[in-house]
Amino acid sequence: MSISLTPNQERLIQAKLQDGKYHSAEEILEIALRLLDEYDRANAEWVVEVQEKIDAAIIASEQTPPLDGELFVNQILERFRQVPQEPA
């Protein structure tokens, strides 16, 4: 396989090589591909976790009676009114 790099990509690789931490462009690309693979796996795991949380929330909402919005807001406001006020 042959690949073409943009000028910016080439500059980045050259800069990394000049820093001396890496010995070849192949080493840099190997690391980049490994990181890409790790990123893809982490992203896939995140999607599964979020879907599980959404599913759990849907189940919980189906088992919980609906709230009256106005009553809910009024209860919150009443709690704030009951909190002692600090002197100014």
N, C-alpha and C positions, 0 to 999 in steps of 0.2 A: 504494500500500500504506500502510496505517496500522498503527502499532504502539503498544502500551501498555507503559509502563515501571513498574517497581515504585518505591515511594517511595525506596528505597535507591539505585536506578539514577539516579533524577532528582537526588537529592542529590549523587551522585558527578559527574554531568555539570555541575551548577550550580557545584560546587566547582572543577572544572577550568576552567570559563568565568571564574569570579571570579579565579583565579590569573593570568589574562590570557594564558596560553600558546596557548589555542585561541580562535577567533573565533566559532564556532557549534557547536550541538549536532550538526549534520550533519557538520562536520569531525571531531568526536570519534568519531562513529559510523563514518565512513569509515575512520579509522585503526584502530578496533577491528575492523572487518570485514576489513581488510587483514591485521592481525595474526592473526586467526582463520584466514584462508586460509593464511598462512605456517605456522601451527601445524599445520593439517591436513596440509599437504604434508610437513612435517618428520616428523610422526607416521607417515605412510604410508611414507616412506623408511626410517624406523627399523624398521618392521614388516618390510619387505623385507630389510633388513640382518640382522635377527635370524633370519628364516626361512632366509636363506642360510647363516648360521653354524650353525643347527640341522641343516640338510641336510648341511653339510660334516662336522659332528660325527658324524652318523649314518653317513655313508659311511666315515669314519675308524674308527668303532667296528666296522663290519662287516668291515674289512680288518685289524683288530688282534685277535690271539688274546685270549681272556678271561684275566683275572688271577685268581689265587687270592687272595682277600681276606686270609686269615690270613697268607700268605707276604708279601704287600705290606705289611701293618701291621708285621710282624716286621722287615722290611728297613728301614723308616722308624725304628723303635725302635732298631735296631742303629746306624744313622747318628747318632742322638742320643747314644748311649752313647760313640761315638768322638770326639765333639766335646770338646776340652779344657775343663775346668771352670775358671772364674775363681775366685780366692781370695775368700772372703767377708769 
